[in-house]
Amino acid sequence: MTKTRAASASSKATTAVWDGQSLLAAFDAATRWLDVNRDRVNALNVFPVPDGDTGSNMALTMRAAVAEGRASGATAAGEMAARVAYGALMGARGNSGVILSQVFRGVAKAIAGRDEVDGRDLAHALTTAREMAYNAVMKPVEGTMLTVVRGAAERAAKVAERTPSLPAVMAEALQGAEEALATTPELLDILRQAGVVDAGGQGIVLLLEAMDASLRGDDLAEHAALSVTEPVGAGMEFLDQIDELHGDDAFGYCTNFVVLGEAIPFDQARAKIGGMGQSAVIVGDETVLKVHVHVENPGPVLDYAARLGALDQIKIDNMQAQTRVLTTERGDHLETTPTIDSSPPNLPAGTQSVLAVAAGDGLAKALRSMGAAGIVGGGQTANPSIEELLAAVEAAPTPRVILLPNNPNIVLTAGRVPELSSKDIRVVPSRSVPQGLAALAVFHPDDDFDANVAAMTAALSSVKTVELTRAVRDVTLDGMRVIAGQVIGLVDDCLVVAGDESGEVACETLDRAGLADAELVTIFTGDDAQPGHAATLRDSILERYPEVHVEVHDGGQPHYRFVIAVE
């Protein structure tokens, strides 16, 4: 952005403010603009793998945030910001989505109680957002979206010292973000080598760009094909996701609703409603409750809830009838779809269980066979939201739950779940399904809970994860030249080999993973692998290392032809 744009904005009326609805309109414009550009953001992946999802995760997080704000109908800016922040938190997907949700949390904290906000309020909000975003990460790294948020906040604070003009402060915040984004390759060498700016930072710039345009009366996404104008609210999305969780549980009526109120006694209400039925999933705070519960009679639940506040989005299903229809329509689909797979409601389930995330029926089956009580569908390009993970752990049959994210982009999301749940939740930070399997191998449901968590965490280092896929673009990283279309091999998320012949790349990558010292190699074939591919790889391994035991399983994972555990 040039100084001309900032000067133009500052020449407008200095009395421009956002109330709740105009703030929502700006967020909506930002969401649609990010949605239009999400593939562009996804492509800013350091590694040339076909599963960049930063843009998708940020767009889905924004959709949930805007939908929650729209459902609230808030007219005050502070109240709207609070509802948007809540929607962003529950809908957050991936590391970028979680950090983005903390940006909104900071904005909401800064303008709490305000009916309208001007430029100085915006500057204060961005400063608080920066603090929240940095605090969300254990070891903040410059050259990421954090740097871009900081750049926006610092420039906004400077101009706010001179004028309260909202357009002027927003224009300056955008310029600060753009300048900070341009520095990300200088701050992170891996970005410089890949020839890209930070993907999450680019997403922040797009959001501010659309909000700046909306203040000037422009809608950047007006003529775009993609739109989020339909109310795909976080509330209804939550209910739809819950429907996927109870499988063939045919207990009475599946009752879903939202309570909107003030000073709702959240803990008391959750305990009361949870005690009135089974499979209860209740999330929210003192202003909103989202409820899913199985009851024999919905009447008493709704009567109690109506005393807490206004009821909305009521949805009641007869599960006996529903189960008969689903059984006819789906056939064996429920058996092969990775969803929460909890114990029947009337059977004892112990005090602790493990939930794992996986993409691919075969990977889900392997995790279940090793003792996972349930599977949350998701992985690369399909990261589950915080709300989905929370619903899964709340529906689990035990009061203590260990969560295995099995993906580096889900670890931060999973880390937000314990603070939102009434259960004792621990996250064992597995970064791949092979690590998840290694953790499950040392889990014993009758052992001490803390001892299990410690043993499972220690087991993560006992396995190397090898992934084989094809490069989607040309790049040179650490002196390695990769050409689009080549086969590439990664060990524990690090690119180590590139070549034209799949078998050679696979064997060399396995060597880099320490195959010479391995005892067991487990090959999971992806959905694009032919039967002969795995057999050829297995034979090559045994020819070179006859003492190694090799197993081959259908993983069904997208994007990666092979996911291999080396132990």
N, C-alpha and C positions, 0 to 999 in steps of 0.2 A: 504494500500500500504506500502511496506517496503522501507527502505533507498536504497536498491539495485536498485529498479526501477529508483529512482531519480538520483542515481550515474550513471547508465547506460545511461540515457538520457543526462546528462551533459557531458558525454565523447564524444558525437557526435559533429559534426562540429558546431561551434558557429555562423556561418554565415547564418543559416537557417532562412528564413523569409516567411511571407505570403504576397502574392499580393491579388488582389481582387478575382481571380478565385480559388486560393488555400485556401483562407479563406472560400469561399463558399463551397468548397469540404469538409472542416473540419466541417462546420455547417451541411452539408448534412449527413455526417457520424454520427454526433451526433443525428440528427433527426431520422435516421433509427434505431439507437441503442435504443433510447428512445421509439420508436414505438414498437420494439421487446419486451421491458420490461414494457410496459404501464400497463398491468394487474397486474404485480408485484407491481408497484407503487400504482395502484388503491386499492390494498388489504391492504395498510398501513393506513387504516382508523381507527381512534381512536374508534369510535362506530362500532359495528358489523352489520351495516346496509348494504343492498345489492346495494348501489349506490355510492361507492367510485369512484371518477372521476378525481382525481388530475393528474394521469398519462395520461389520455385521453386528458384533457385540455392542458397540457404542450405539448403533442405530436402534437395536432392540431395547437397550436400556432406556434410551430417550423415548421410545414408543410407550413403554410402561410408565415412565415419569409423566408424560403429557396426558396419558389416559387417566391416571389417578387424579391429576389436577382437573381435568375436564369433568370427571365424575363428582368432584367435590363441589363444584359450582361456586367456589370461594370468590369473593369480590375484593377482599383486602390482599395487598401484595404479600404481606407476611404469612397469612394463612395459606395462600396459594403456594408460596415457596415451600412451606412445610409439607403440603400434600404432594407436591412434585418430588421433593426430596424422599419422601416415603416410597412413592412409586418407583423412583430410581433405585433405591436400596433393594426393594423386593424383586425388581426386574433386572438387577445387575447381572451381567454375564461376562465372564472372562476378567482378566486383570484390568483391562482398560475400562470395562463397565463398572467394576468396583471402585476404581479411582474416580471415575466420573460421578458415581453416586455420592462420594465424599465431597466433591466439589459442590454439588447441590446441597448437601448437608451444611456446608459452610455458608452458602448463600442464605439458606433458611435461618441459620443461627444469627447471622448478622442483621437480618431485617425483620426478625420476629417482632410482632406487634405493630408493624407499620402498615397503614392503609395504602400509602403510596410511597414510591421511592424515586429519588432523583439521582443525578450523577454522583454525588458524594456518597449516597447510600450504596450505589453500585460499586464504587471503588472500595468501600469498606467490606462489601460482600465478597468481592474478588480476593481481597487480602485474607479474609477468614477462610475462604475456599482454598486458597493456597496452603494455609496452615493445616487444614483438615486433610487435604490430599497428601501432603508430605507425611503426616502422621499415620496415614493408612498403610504405608509401606515400611517394613522393618528396616531396610537399608535403602533409602532413597538414592536414586542414580540420576545424575544430570545427563541431559541429552535425550530425555524421555518427555512424555506429556507433562510431567511435573515441571520441567523447565519452561514449557510453553505457558502453563497456568501462571507460573511466577512472573514471566515476562509481561503477561497481560495485567496482572495485579500491580506490578511496579509502575508501569506506564499510566495506568488508571489513577493510581494514588497521586502521582505528580500533577496531572492535569486537574484533578479534583481540588487541589490546593488553590487553584486560580478561579475555577468556575464550578457551579453545581449543575451545569448543563448535561443532561443525560446523553444526548447525541454526541457531544464533544468527548465525554468520558468513554463512551462505548467505542467511538472511532479510535481513540488513543489506545484503548485496551486491545483492540484488534491489531493495530499496528505493532504494539509490543509483542503480541502473540506471534505475528508473522515474522518479526525479526528474531525472536527466540527460536522459532521453528527452523529458520535458516542456519542457526548455529548448532543444531543437534548433531550433524555429521562431524563437526569440529570437536564436540564433547565426547562422542562415542565413536571410537575408531571402526567398529564393526559396521556402523552406518556409512562411514566414509568409504570403506572398502566396497560395500554393496551399492553405493551410489544412490542412496535413498535418504529421505528425512524420516524422522520418527513417525510411525503410523498413528499412534495415539495423539501425538502433538498435532498432526495434520487434522485429525478429527476435531480437536479443540478449536483450531483456526476456522474450520468450516462452520462450527456452531456459532462462533462469535461473528463470522462474516454474515450469516443469515440474520442474526439479531440486529446487527448494525444496519443491514439493508431494510429490515422491517421498520426501524425508527425513521428511515427516510422515505417510507411509503412503498418500498419495493418488496417483491416476493420472488426470491431467486428460484424457487421451485414451482412457480405458478404454472408453467407449461410442461412440467416434468410428468413422466408417465407414472412414477411411483408416488403414493400419497398415503398419509396416515390420517386422513380426515374422517374415516369411519371409526366409531368408538370401539376399538379393540382393547377395551380397558383392562388394566391390571386385575381389576376385580373379576371380570368374566373370564379372563385368561386363567386366573387362579382356579376358578371353578372348573373350567375345561380340563386343566391339568390334573386336578384332583380326580376327575372322572377316570383318568387313566390309571389311577393308583389302586383302586379297590378290586380290580379283576373280577373274580367270581364270588366275592363276598356278598351274600344275598340276605343280609340282615336288615329287615324292615325297609325304612325309607331313607334314601340318601338326601339329606337336608342341607342346603347351602343358602347363605344369606349374608348381607352386610348390615352392620349397625353403625349409624352415624350419630354422634352425640358429643357431649362435653363432660369431662371428668368421669369417663367410664372407668369403673374399678377393674382394670384389665385382668390382673391376676385372679381376683375373685370370680370374675365372669368366666374366665377360661376354665377354672376348676369346676364351677357350677355346671356349665354347659357340657364339659367333658364327662362329668359324672352322670349325665342324663342319657348317655348313649355309648357307642363304641366308635373306633376308628376316627376319633376327633382330631381335626387339624384346625387350630384357632390361632390366628396371627393378628397383630395390630398394635394399638396403643390406646391412650385415653380418649382419642377422638374418633377412632374407627376400629371396628372388629370385622374380620372376614372369617366366616365360620363354615366348616364342613363337618358333619357328624351323622352317624347312622343311628336312627332311633326307631322304636316300634310305633311311636305316635309323635308327629312333628308339632302338635298343638302346644304342649307344655313348654317346649323349647322356644317356640315363637312368642308365646305369652311372656316368658321371662325376658327374652331379648327385647321385646317392645317396651319394657319398663326401663331399659338402658338408654334407648334413643330411637331414632327413626329407622325403620327397616327398609332395605332396598335390595334389589337383585335377588329376590327369593326364587329358589329353584329346588323343587322337590321331585325325586324320582322313586318310583316303586322298583326296588332292586330285584325282586323276584321276577317281575315281568321283563325288566331290562335285561337281566341275565339270559332269559330265554331268547330274546331277540338277538343279543350279541353272540350267543352260542351259534345260532343259525347263520348269522351274517359273516362271522369271523372264522368259523371253523377252528383250525389250529393256530390262528394268528396270535392269540394271547400267549401261547406257549413259546413262540419264537421272538416276540417283541420284548426288548429289554425294558422292563418297567419294575416298579417296586413289587417284590415277591415275598410278602410277609406270611407269617404263620396264620392258620385259621384262627378266628377270634376267640374260640372257646378252648383252645389247647394251651397248656403252659409253654412259655417260650424262654424261660430263664430270665436273667437280669441284664445281660449284655448281648449285643449283636453287632454285625458289621454290614454297612452298606457300601457299595462300590459303584463307581461311574464307569460306563463302558459304551463304546459304539461298535456294534457288530454282534450278531446273535451268538457266534462262536466264542467270542471273548466273554460275553455275558455268561454263557454256559460254563466256561472254564472257571470263572470267579465263583459262580454258585457251587460248583463241584468242590471247591476248596473251602467252602463254609460261609460265603457271603449270604446273609439273610435276604438281601434284595439288591436289585440293580437299578440304578438311575440311568436312563438312556442319555447318552451324550458323549462328546469327545471333541476332537478338532473340527471346527466349523459348526459345531452343534453344542456349544457349551451350555449346560443347564444354568438357569438363573438361581439366585439366592432363594427365591420363593419356592422353586421346584425342589431344591435340596432340603429346605426347611420342611416342606410338606412331606417329603419322603421320610425324614427322621422322625417327624411327629407321628407318622402312620406306622412306623416300625413297632414290632411287638414287645419291645423291652424299654425300660426306663433309662438305660445307658446304651449309647450308640457310638461306634467308631466309624468314621467316615473316611473312605479312600477316594480321593479325587482322580487319581490315575492320569493326570495331565497337568503340565506346568501352568497352563492357562486357567485351570480350575482351582488351584491351590488357594489363591487369594479369596476367591468366591466362597469356597468351603470354610475358610477361616472366619467368615462373618456369621456363620450359622449358630455356633454355640451361644453367642450373646442374645440371640433371638428366640431360643428354644427353652421350654420349661424342663427339658430332659438334660441329663449329663452327657454332653457331646464332646468327643475328642476327634481331632483331625490328625491322621497320620499322613504326612505330606508326600504321598506317592506321586511320581511324575509320569508313570506309564503303567499299563496293565501288567507287564512282567514284574514291576516293583510291587504292585498290588497283590499279585499271586504270591510273591515271596513273603509279604507281610502276613497274608492269610495262612501260610504254611506254619507259622509259629503262634497263631491265635488259638487259644483254648478257652471255650466259654465258661469253664468252671474255675479258671484261674482268677487271681486278683485283677481288677480292671486296670489299675495303673501299671501293673506288671505287664499286662498284655500290650498296652499302648507303648511302653518302653521297648519291649521285645520286637514288636512290629516295626517301630521306627528304626531300630538297629538293623533289622533284616533288609531294609531298603538298599543298603550298600552291598548286599551279597549277590546282586544280579546286575548284569549289563543289559541295556536295551538297545537292540539294533533295529533300524527301520530302513526299508528300501522303497524308493519311489522314483518319479521322474521329475527332472527340473522343468520349471515353467518359464524360465527366462535365463539369459546370459548373465553371468556374474563372475567376479574374481574375488575370492576370500582367502586370506592368509596364503596368497601365492597360488592357490588352486583355481584353475580356469574351468568354469562350468558352462556348457552350452545347452541352451533350451532343448529338451527332448532326451538328454542323456540320463542314464540311470545314476542315481546318487545314493550314497549310503551314509547314515547318521548313527553315531554311537552316543547314547545319553544326550540327545538333542544337539550334538556337535557334528557338523558336516566334515567327513573324513575322506571320502572317496567319490570320484565321478568317472564315468566311462561309458562306452557304447554297448558293452556286452554284460547282460544282467548277471550271469553266473560268476564272471570274473569280479565284478564289483561286489557281489554278495560275499564271496570268499575273502576278498581283501578286507572288506569291512569287518567280517567276523574275526579275522586275524588281529585287526586293530582293537577289537573288543576282548582280546585275551583268550581266543579259542584254544590255544595250545595248552592252557592251564585249566580248561573247563572240564566238568564232569557230565553236565547235561545241557543240551541245546533243544529248546522248544520252539518250533516254527509255527506261527499263525499266519495262514494265507488270507490275503485280502480279497475283496469282491471282484477284482479284475484278474486274479491269478488263475491260470489254467492248471489242470491236474498234473500235467507233466513238469511244471515249473518247480513245485516243491519236491517232487521225487528226484529231479536232477540235482537240486541243491543238496538234498539229504545225501545222495550218493557221493557228491563231491566232498562233503564234509567227512564222511566215513572213509573215503579213500585216503584223505590226508591225515585224519585223526581217528584211527579205528577204535581207540579206547573210549571215545566220547559216545554217550548215549544220545540218540537223536529222536525226538518225537515230532510228528506233524499233525496239526489240528486246523480245522476250518475256523478262521477268526471272523470273517465277514466284515472286517473293518474297511471303511472307504479310504481312498487316497493312497494308502500304503499297500504295496503288493505283499510285502512280508513285514511282520513285526516278530522279532526273535528275542527270546530270553536266553542269555548265556550265563550259566551258573557253575 
